[in-house]
Amino acid sequence: MRKNIDREEDSTEARRESIQQLIRKQRIGTQEELRELLSKLGFEVTQATLSRDLARLKARRVTLPEG
């Protein structure tokens, strides 16, 4: 049982690291766009999971001057 928990924690940390890298490198307009990018990296996540990850990372939506 502990091995499954460890794998889940490792997967969560890897996913969150990928989220941080993606949002640092490019503009992402929506959570759906971010979810699709994560999917290409092998992370299948729901919108709810992604929302929790973004909250945990303290990621915030930023409105740029060009809209």
One Martini backbone bead per residue (centre of mass of N, CA, C, O) as a GRO file, in nm:
protein
   67
    1MET     BB    1   0.057   0.062  -0.021
    2ARG     BB    2   0.293   0.265   0.005
    3LYS     BB    3   0.386   0.256  -0.292
    4ASN     BB    4   0.136   0.395  -0.409
    5ILE     BB    5   0.168   0.658  -0.255
    6ASP     BB    6   0.448   0.729  -0.359
    7ARG     BB    7   0.368   0.740  -0.660
    8GLU     BB    8   0.158   0.963  -0.631
    9GLU     BB    9   0.351   1.176  -0.518
   10ASP     BB   10   0.547   1.174  -0.756
   11SER     BB   11   0.336   1.248  -0.971
   12THR     BB   12   0.247   1.514  -0.849
   13GLU     BB   13   0.523   1.653  -0.851
   14ALA     BB   14   0.575   1.623  -1.155
   15ARG     BB   15   0.325   1.778  -1.247
   16ARG     BB   16   0.385   2.046  -1.101
   17GLU     BB   17   0.652   2.097  -1.242
   18SER     BB   18   0.531   2.110  -1.525
   19ILE     BB   19   0.348   2.347  -1.475
   20GLN     BB   20   0.565   2.551  -1.406
   21GLN     BB   21   0.717   2.534  -1.673
   22LEU     BB   22   0.485   2.611  -1.863
   23ILE     BB   23   0.408   2.896  -1.726
   24ARG     BB   24   0.698   3.017  -1.774
   25LYS     BB   25   0.729   2.971  -2.104
   26GLN     BB   26   0.409   3.037  -2.145
   27ARG     BB   27   0.113   3.122  -2.267
   28ILE     BB   28  -0.195   3.061  -2.085
   29GLY     BB   29  -0.544   3.091  -2.111
   30THR     BB   30  -0.627   2.796  -2.001
   31GLN     BB   31  -0.688   2.506  -1.842
   32GLU     BB   32  -0.733   2.340  -2.099
   33GLU     BB   33  -0.465   2.406  -2.229
   34LEU     BB   34  -0.296   2.288  -1.999
   35ARG     BB   35  -0.416   2.003  -2.008
   36GLU     BB   36  -0.315   1.940  -2.298
   37LEU     BB   37  -0.013   1.974  -2.239
   38LEU     BB   38  -0.001   1.753  -2.021
   39SER     BB   39  -0.092   1.523  -2.202
   40LYS     BB   40   0.163   1.532  -2.388
   41LEU     BB   41   0.337   1.449  -2.114
   42GLY     BB   42   0.137   1.219  -1.961
   43PHE     BB   43  -0.093   1.396  -1.813
   44GLU     BB   44  -0.395   1.294  -1.670
   45VAL     BB   45  -0.639   1.546  -1.604
   46THR     BB   46  -0.850   1.718  -1.430
   47GLN     BB   47  -0.982   2.015  -1.358
   48ALA     BB   48  -0.978   1.981  -1.052
   49THR     BB   49  -0.681   1.902  -1.023
   50LEU     BB   50  -0.565   2.149  -1.161
   51SER     BB   51  -0.683   2.355  -0.967
   52ARG     BB   52  -0.536   2.247  -0.715
   53ASP     BB   53  -0.250   2.280  -0.821
   54LEU     BB   54  -0.262   2.587  -0.868
   55ALA     BB   55  -0.321   2.656  -0.576
   56ARG     BB   56  -0.068   2.522  -0.450
   57LEU     BB   57   0.122   2.712  -0.644
   58LYS     BB   58  -0.001   3.003  -0.657
   59ALA     BB   59  -0.149   3.051  -0.913
   60ARG     BB   60  -0.217   3.329  -1.134
   61ARG     BB   61  -0.407   3.535  -1.302
   62VAL     BB   62  -0.308   3.737  -1.587
   63THR     BB   63  -0.347   4.059  -1.711
   64LEU     BB   64  -0.270   4.191  -2.003
   65PRO     BB   65  -0.260   4.477  -2.184
   66GLU     BB   66  -0.350   4.308  -2.459
   67GLY     BB   67  -0.567   4.091  -2.311
   0.00000   0.00000   0.00000
